[in-house]
Amino acid sequence: MSRTLEPSPSWFEIDPAFYAHGGSCFSDLEAEYLGEVDGLRVLVGPVTPENRAEEALSLANLGARVTAWAPDEAAAAPGQRLAAEAGIDLAWEFGTLEAIAARAPAAFDLLYHAWGGLDAVDDFDAWAGHAAALLRPGGRLSLYDRHPFARVVGLHKGLLVISRAYFRFRDGDNPWTLADLLTALADAGFALDAFEEIAGSERYRTDIDRLPGLSWEQRFRVPSAMIVTASLAFHPQPVADAPAPQ
């Protein structure tokens, strides 16, 4: 039986010269969904030690006016070092998406929501509202992250099995579903442009990749990454109370 090859740490080393010479980390599929970004004002994040601001550097090389966003300076540090070594000057914002939206409402044409960013979201309605507040009318959201169903499966005696619930019944079950994400975006005024489910990520180790002894044939049975793109169609307005009957 064929097995997946366990990655060497050297596979994940980043040469700053790649970005210094105009490199982009995006796969062909990601670039297709991302579209033209030259001249756009783009907020990219959350920058973490896992993604190391590679998307921010790539978008800067593609001509975007990039602001990188990180929860705090510690999370940003690896990305800041990579940017400095590549000689690319990024603007930075620190804090929650809510705080940045309050400081810079409708300031961006595109929000690129980076890998792992949904892990910290516990209120999708609030998250989607803050994302909408950051964008100008017609602005876009591009999200690349783990697929929630990848957390559901496991291996038992070489078989791919359902090891936890997709819906939250008890502690340890999947914390959110695709319906939570997509409905929150719709309620916040986003119109869905595309939703792509992907068997694997070319750039990150997914939950499926972490299963020990996984065969290549099993590897591509379950989605482990996803791309969501949406455009801000409107800003929801509160409904006024009906006048009292005379």
Number of C-alpha atoms within 10 A of each C-alpha: 7 9 13 15 11 10 10 8 7 7 7 10 8 12 11 17 13 13 22 17 11 16 17 18 17 16 11 9 11 16 13 10 17 20 9 12 17 14 13 18 19 26 28 25 28 29 31 24 14 14 21 22 28 23 23 31 28 19 27 25 19 17 15 21 20 25 22 23 28 24 16 15 17 12 19 24 17 18 26 21 14 21 21 14 14 18 14 18 13 18 12 16 22 18 13 16 23 17 13 19 19 13 12 13 16 16 17 23 24 27 22 23 22 22 22 19 17 19 11 8 14 11 12 18 19 16 20 24 22 20 25 30 23 24 26 18 17 16 23 26 27 21 23 20 20 27 23 19 22 20 21 19 18 19 16 10 7 12 11 17 12 15 13 18 17 19 13 13 11 10 9 10 15 18 18 19 14 12 9 13 17 20 14 19 25 20 15 25 20 27 19 17 13 12 14 14 14 17 17 21 17 12 12 16 15 21 19 26 19 11 15 13 16 21 17 13 11 15 18 13 10 18 20 24 25 20 19 20 20 22 23 24 18 17 16 13 8 6 6 6 6 6 6 5 4 3
